[in-house]
């Protein structure tokens, strides 16, 4: 009996000891994981109206950006679009190298191509590595040359702690950035390219028969979030940059090195909740993300393109300076049309525009075109266009004739089909002692044709109204 009791006692001691070893092991693993997460962690919140840092934790420590890299890839794409080097319809060829990139990817085969807008959508939603490489090769001649262009642009923007080695963010030990630099880049994207920045708020888009959702789960979940980008590699942890706006308050926040996507999202949500109410309501004046005119490094392809990059503004537009249609101008013009004109809303803004209409859009009347190039439109086109008669669609008015012509060119790029037979022109008028220029597309035979064309433009987020000439 004694021998049996001693054996039972020994077994109990062994179990207690084993349990202690297991607990210690779990604690050690947890501590190691926590230490690893801590070594990757960094965060910052910046008031996008004033540039003031509202919160900072390891914000200047070097970190791996992962797919937040694609923010700079897209910055250079937007710059090329605004510099008229490419359009949204430009084809992006996929080399064998681009097609072979690791997932996540769009899956375009080598030798095939997609248009620039599809590539943009694939980067902001699926974070497609193959599209990033294809864009880099198209704009830079090679991904290595494009990475040098990215780094040069980072320096011009004041991102002193950032070096890029590729366009997608897949692991490279020399590709580093900081939370502060990435927040500055987020601000620059919204300040310099507000029209293109709207791509970052895309919830999903359809490629072929596949509907692709955005990796950014805070879109539509946290009020005010309108972008920007997620990222993850094993070395970086879970990263997220967010742009948030509520009324006149605007912030950009970055969280790097999250232990999981949910932990990262929860921290971002907490930062937004805590610091957005503390942001300033006063905007305007000088841009937060100002750029020096550091030349972008040359590449075989870039040498064949226009030499200057798209200039970035020095200050935010002043209230009363009209680039697109003013709200009052739209209201005044549309008030008489409201009872007759129906704007059809669709659940998915990525649906092909023509699918939203039960009947085909009447084609505008074909007339001889006068000064059809909006870039080189001379003031004489104002007088010539008046003789066309019929109906026109107005998309902008501005005190700058160059801005008005630029709006005509950008609108043509976004809606080439519906405007294929329309004639772009500017029309000068005076208001309160200031000269303005209306940007219009003429040559529509009926008001129905003009209204329907305007419906299509509105689906593409272009404010407009129809007017009889």
Secondary structure by P-SEA (a helix, b strand, c coil): caaaaaaaaaaaaaaaaaaaaaaaaaaaaaaaaaaaaaaacccccccccccccccccccccccccccaaaaaaaaaaaaaaaaccccccbbbbbcccccccccccccccccccccaaaaaaaaaccccaaaaaaaaaaacccaaaaaaaaaaaaaaacccccccccccccccccccccaaaaaaaaaaaaaacccccccccccccccccbbbbbcccccccccccccccccccccccbbbbbbbbcccbbbbbbbcccccaaaaaaaaaaaaacccccccccccccccccccccccccccccccccccccccccccccccccccccaaaaaaaaccccccbbbbbbcccccccccccccccccccccccccccccccccaaaaaaaacccbbbbccccccaaaaaaaaaaaaaacccccccccccccccccccbbbbbbbccccccaaaaaaaaaaaaaaccccccccc
